[in-house]
Amino acid sequence: MNIQQKKIAIIGGGPGGLTLARLLQLKGVAVKVYERDVDRNVRIQGGALDLHTESGLAALTKAGLMDAFKSKYRPGAELVRVVDQQAKIYSDQHTAVSNENFGDKSHRPEIDRGPLRDILLDSLQPDTVVWDSHILGIEPMGEQWKILFQHGESAIADIVIGADGANSKIRRHVTDIKPNWVGVTMLEGAIKDAAKTAPVIHELLKGGKIFGFGNENTLIVSSKGDGSFGFAASFKSTENWAKESGIDFKDHRQVLAWFKREFSEWDPVWWELFESEETLFIPRPQYCMPLDQQWTARPNITLIGDAAHWMPPFAGEGVNMAMLDALQLSEALTDASFPDTRTAIAHYEKQMFARFAKIGADTLFNTKWMHQPGALKDMLNMFGKNKLKQGAFIVKYLLNARVLPFMRKAIGLRQEG
């Protein structure tokens, strides 16, 4: 298998796709990344990312980018305050002494999406990323693929890797497995110039994160290095709640009215999140791919990140899974011991399937308890120092995220997700 003679197209310039491009280029592989954003200066939506030692940070280490990461991550941004719906603080990591450092398994340093993207982009060879490349689809051409773009042009690749997210246009060429609705919607927003726009929440945030729980609803706020912060209110809903609600999400007054009504037992302090007319709100219904998903490997196409294993964000694993996908796929494709690309891709996908089955179960477990009446209690047990309560939570976790999925698989039931 001589991968250096093949042209690889990565569809999607998120952290997973860019990490894969970097790792392949280090091995001398010809690669192009096709990204629909007009250029690298497009504002990136979403909160900060916490990278994990065994996945996201492992990929950056292999890519030779840890020094760059250490120069741009935000120490302290990972610290969490756990509050109830009245904004009463029950747990505060800012007051705890931490000796965690790089290399420790539990160390999860935070970095904003923009700086992480810059690190990865700056590590690539010139013109690796083809901007303003909105994919319409791909067509087989013998053993190659023809990639069709919205602007009428096309490109040819020997191997296509779908890193194009939850609404992937590449996935349909790999599998027809669909995601399952998990019963929760997240309403995302972002606050600019938070010190002025939402001063009380800004002070409560203290440059870190807030996890708020109450009445089976969850509110997560995450600081960003530019003085803004992102937030997400998550709640049980119907699958098509965004359309059925009749809310114009471009009108902050309508969204605030909804919040006051549906989060009526939450303190008015939270209204700050919805009072700015500049805030862009995005409803995101939550889905998860089946935990036991599998497909037959092909020699010229595969998936990474959400395109491969879309799941809710309640375990903080999305970007880490994508970057570990990139690491494992790059290693498989450049492993001379594999006789052909089909074998290499099959090896990667086997690892990915097994990993997703476990992490997906963790995510679904978190999604469930975080939207139940005892969510605040569970969160405090998980973070707390009471070993007995922490142990009880761990037992519940093992039962729901490990034992029950194993039993369902053993008796032949389709796994949740």
N, C-alpha and C positions, 0 to 999 in steps of 0.2 A: 504493500500500500504506500504510494508516494503522494501524500496529501499536498506536498509543495507544488505539484503540477496542476492542482485543481483550483478553480475560481470559486470562492465561497461568498455567498451573499447573506448578510444578516439583515433581517427585516425588523427595524425598530432600534432606536438609539437611546434606550433607557440604560440604567446601570448594568443590567445583565448583558445586553447586546454589546455595549462598549467594553465591558470587561472581557468578554469573549474575543472581541477584535484585538485587544491589546495582547492577550495571552497567545493567540494564534500568530500575530505578527512577530512576537518574540521567538517563535519557532520557524519563522521564514515562510509563513503561509500567506498567499494573496487573498485579501479579504476586503470587501466593501460593505459599508453600513448604510442602508437606505432609511432615512428618517423624514417623516412628514413635516416636522417643524421647518419654518422658512430658513432659519439660521440658528446659531448657538445662543443668540441673545434673547430668544423668546423666553418670557417669564415662565418659570416652572412652578406648577401648582403642587400643593401637598405639603405636609409637615416635614419635620426633620426625620432622619433615619438613624436608628441605632444598629450598629454593625456588630456581629457576634464573632467571637474568636475563632470558632470552628467552621465558619462559613464565609461571611462577607469579608472579614479581616484576613482569613486564610487566602482568599482569592487575591486581595490587594497585596499580600505578602509575596505570593507567587508572581504577581505582575510587577514587582519591584517598586511599588507605589506607597509603601508605608510611611516613608519620610514625608512625602507630599501630604498624605492623610493627616499625619500628626501636626502638620503646620496649619491645617484648616479645620480640624474638628473643634468642637466647642465643649471644653471641660465643664462639667456641672449641668449641662443641658439634659443629661439623662436622669437627673434627680426628680423624684416624684413626690407630689403631695396628694394624699388621698382625702377626699372631702365628701360630705353628704350634700343633699340638695339645698341645704341652707348655707353652703360654703364653709361649714365648720370643719376644721382640719382634724383628722383622726390619726394620720401618719405623715411624717415629714422627714424625708431623707436628707434634707438640707441640714438638719441638726445632728445627723449621725456622722461619725468618723469612719471614713472608708479608706482602706489600704489597697483597694483593687488597682491593678495596673495592666498594661498591655501584656498579653500572654495568659492572664487569669481567665478561666472559662466563663466566669460570671461577669467579666468586664464588658460593658456594652456602650462604648463611646458614641456620641451623637455627632452627626454632620448634616448640614442642610443639603437639600437635593442639588441646588445650583453649584456649590463648591465641589461636591463629589463629581458632578458631571464635568466640570472644568478640569479636574484632576485627570479623569479618564480621557477626555478629548485631547488634552495637551500631551498625553503619552502616545498618541497615535501618529502614524506617518501622515504627511500632508495629503489632503484630498481623500482620506479614507472614508469620511462621512459624506454622503451625497445628500445635501439638504433639499428641502422642498420636494421630496419624493413620496407623494401620497400613493400608496399601492392600491390598484384596483383588483389585482389578482395575479395568479401565476398559471402557466400552461406548460404541460410536459412537452419537451422536444427531444425525443429519443431518450438518452440517459441524462439529458440536461433539463433546465427549466428556463422558460421565458417569463420575465417579470414585467408586468404591464403597469404603467404609471398613469395617473390622472391627467397629466399634461400631454399625453399622447406618445411619449417615448417608451422605450423598452430596454431591457438588459438581459444578458444571458449568464447563467451561473451553473456550475457543476453540482454544487450543494447549496440548498436553501435552508436557512435556520430561522424559524419563526420566533422572534423575540418581541412580537408586536402586541403583547398585552392580552387583557381579558377578552377583547373583541377581535381577536386574531383572525386575519383573513388567510393565514397559512394553515391553521389547525385543521380546517375541513379537508385538506389534502393528506392529512396524517391519520385522522380518526373522525368518526361521526359521534363519538361520545359527547353528551351534553352535560352542562353543570346543573346542579339541583338548587332550588331556592331554599334558603335557610331560615326564612321567616323574620328577617331583620332588615331595616333600611338605615343607612347612615346619611345624614344631611351635613355636608361639609361646607365650611366657610373659611374665610381668611380676613384678618383685621390688619390693616396697614397702620403704621405709626401708633402702635398699641398704647403707648404711654399717654397719649392724648385722646385716642378714640375710645379706649376701654380701660381707664386708669385703675379701677378696682381689681379687675381680673388680671391686668398686667402686674400689679403688685402681688397678688396672690400667686401668680405663676412663678415669679422670682427667677426667671430665666430657665426654668425647667419644664416640667410637665404637671398637669392636673388630671387626676382621674376622679370624676364626680359620679356618685351613684345615688339613685332614689326612685322609688315607685316603678321598678323594673326598667328604668331608662338609664342610659349612660352618657356622660358628656366628657370628652377627652380634649384637652387643650395642650398644644405643643409650641414652645417658643421657637423663634428663628433668629438668626444672627443679624438680620437687617432691621430689627426693632418691630417686626410684625409677629403675628402668631397664627397658626392654623387651628381649627377646632372641628369636632364632629359630634353631633348629637345622634345617638343611635337608639332605636326603639323597635318594638315588635310592630309589624304592619302587614298589610296584604302585599302581594308581589307587585302589583301595579299602583301602589299608593301614590307615587309622584303624579301620575295622570289623574287618578281618581280624586285626589285632594282638591283639584281645581286651583292650586296655588300658582301664581306667577312668581317663579323663583328669582326673577330679576327685580322684583318689588320687595324691598326689605320690610316694608310695612305689613305686607301680607304674611311674610314669614314670621315676623315678630308676633302678629296676632295668633298665628298657629301655635307658636311656642308658648305664649301665655295661656292658651287654651289646653294644649296637650301636656304641658309641663307645669300645670297650674299650682302644684305644691312646691315648686322650686322657687327659691328666693328671687326677688326682682333684681338682685345683683347680676344675675345671668343675662338679663335683658340687654346689657351692654354688647353682647355678641351679635345682636340682631338690629341694632339701632343705626348703624352707619349705612348710608345710601350707596356707598362705594363697595360694600361687601358683595362678593359673588357667591351665590349659594348653588351647590350641586348635590342633588339627591342621588344616592348610589344604593340601589337594591343589592343585597349581598347573596352571593352564590358560592357553591363549592363543587368542584369536580368530584365524582365518585372516588372514594378512597382506594378502591380496588381496581381502578382503571388500568388497562394495559392495551397495547396494540402491537402488531407485528412490525419490527424494525424494517426500514427501507434504506437503501444505500445512498440516497441523495437528498434526504429531507428529515428534519427533526425539529423539536420545539424546546424552548427554555422559558423560565419565568412563568408569569401568569398565563401565557399562551399554552403552557404545558399543564399547569396545576393551579388554576384560579381558585382562590379561597379567601375567606374574610380576613381582615387585618388584625384580629384580636389576639394574636400571639407574637406580632412584630417580626414575622418570619418572611414576608413577601420578598423584600429586596435581598435578604440573606440567601433564601432559596435560589433566587435568580442568579446571584453571583457564584454560588456553589455549583449550580448547573453549568455555568460558564467554565468554571475551573475543571470540573469532571469531564465535560464534553471536549474541552481543548486537550486534556491529557489523553483521552481515548483516541481522538482523531490524529494525534501526533505520535501515537505508540506504534513503533515499527513492528511489534510482535503480532499485531492484528493483521490478518491476511488481506482484508478489504474494508471498505468504509461501512458496509452493512454490519459486519461483526463489531466494528468500533462503536457505531451508533447503538447497536443492541446492548453493548456493555454499559454505555452511558445510561440508556433508558432504563435498564434493570436497576441501576443504582438510584435513579431518580424516582422510579415507581415506589421502591421500598421506603425511601426517605419521605416521600409525600404521604404515604399511608400512615406513618407515625405523626408527622408534623401536622398533617391535615386533621387527624384525630384530636391532637392538642388544640388546634384552632377551633374546631367545632365544640369542644368541651368549654373553652373560654367563652365562645359566643353564647352558649347556653347559660352558664352561671352568671355572666355579666348582665343578663337581662332577666333575672329572677329576683324575687323579693329579698333574698339574703345576700345580694351581690356585695354590698359594703362589708358585711361580716366576712364573707369569703376572701375578699381582697385583703382585709386586715389580717386574717389568719395566714394568708400566703406571705405577706410582708412582715408579720409580727415576730416577736421573740419567744412567744409561748410555744414551746416544742410540742406540747400535747395537741394544741389546736392546729398547729402547722402540720403535724403528723396526720390528723384527721382529714385535713384538706388534701394532703398527698394521697391518702388512701382513696378518697373520693375521686381524685384525678386518675389514679391507676385503674380503678374499677371502670370509669367511664371512657377513658381514652386509650386503655390498653386491653383490659380483660374482655369487656363487652364486644369491641370490634373483633378480637380474636375469636370469640365464641360465635359471633355472627358469621365469620368467614368459615369456621370449622363446620357449621351446619348448613353452609351453602346459601345463606341469605345475602342479598345485595347490601354492601356496606353503605352507611349514611354518607352524605356529602353531595 
